[in-house]
């Protein structure tokens, strides 16, 4: 989470703000699926919902220049990028 916040603050701009507004809107249904599965205590539905959200995060990270072009040596994003790549 710290790395995501760091990426956003380093790259803050109106375009960036719009990016995160769009991101929140695009993933709201996925996050709601997770909340509903938690409420029902449905483990399989929760695992599926988390997997869908993770897949979308990986896709979106590949589209974002700050993540796509990040250097693994950059301590702010290296760990985050490794986590994304390990999920794919």
C-alpha positions in Angstrom: 0.0 0.0 0.0 2.8 2.4 0.8 4.3 1.9 -2.7 0.9 2.7 -4.3 0.6 5.9 -2.3 4.2 6.8 -3.2 3.6 6.2 -6.9 0.5 8.4 -6.7 2.1 11.3 -4.9 5.2 11.3 -7.1 3.1 11.3 -10.2 0.3 13.5 -8.9 -1.4 15.7 -11.5 -4.9 16.2 -12.8 -4.4 13.3 -15.2 -3.3 11.2 -12.3 -6.3 12.2 -10.2 -8.6 11.3 -13.0 -6.8 8.0 -13.4 -7.5 7.1 -9.8 -11.2 8.3 -10.0 -11.6 6.0 -13.1 -9.8 3.2 -11.4 -12.0 3.4 -8.3 -15.1 3.4 -10.5 -13.9 0.5 -12.6 -13.1 -1.7 -9.7 -16.1 -0.8 -7.5 -18.1 -3.8 -8.7 -15.2 -6.1 -8.0 -14.7 -4.8 -4.5 -18.5 -5.1 -3.9 -18.3 -8.7 -4.9 -15.6 -9.3 -2.3 -17.7 -7.5 0.4 -20.8 -9.5 -0.5 -18.9 -12.8 -0.4 -17.4 -11.8 3.0 -20.9 -11.0 4.3 -22.2 -14.4 3.2 -19.0 -16.1 4.6 -18.7 -17.7 1.2 -15.1 -18.7 0.9 -15.1 -19.9 -2.7 -17.0 -16.8 -3.9 -14.5 -14.6 -2.0 -11.5 -16.4 -3.5 -13.0 -15.9 -7.0 -13.7 -12.2 -6.3 -10.2 -11.6 -5.1 -8.7 -13.4 -8.1 -10.8 -11.2 -10.4 -9.7 -8.0 -8.6 -6.0 -9.1 -8.7 -6.3 -9.8 -12.4 -7.7 -6.4 -13.1 -4.9 -4.8 -11.0 -2.3 -6.6 -13.0 -3.9 -5.5 -16.2 -4.2 -1.9 -15.1 -0.7 -1.8 -13.7 0.6 -2.7 -17.2 -1.3 0.3 -18.6 0.0 2.8 -16.1 3.3 4.5 -17.2 4.6 4.9 -13.6 4.3 1.2 -13.1 5.0 -0.1 -16.6 8.2 1.9 -16.9 9.3 1.5 -13.3 12.8 0.2 -12.7 13.1 -2.8 -10.4 16.0 -0.9 -8.6 13.6 1.9 -7.6 12.8 1.0 -4.0 9.4 2.8 -4.1 8.1 0.5 -6.9 10.3 -2.5 -7.2 8.5 -4.6 -4.5 5.1 -3.6 -5.8 6.0 -4.5 -9.4 7.4 -7.9 -8.2 4.2 -8.6 -6.4 2.2 -7.8 -9.6 4.4 -10.0 -11.8 4.3 -12.9 -9.3 0.5 -12.8 -9.5 0.4 -13.2 -13.3 
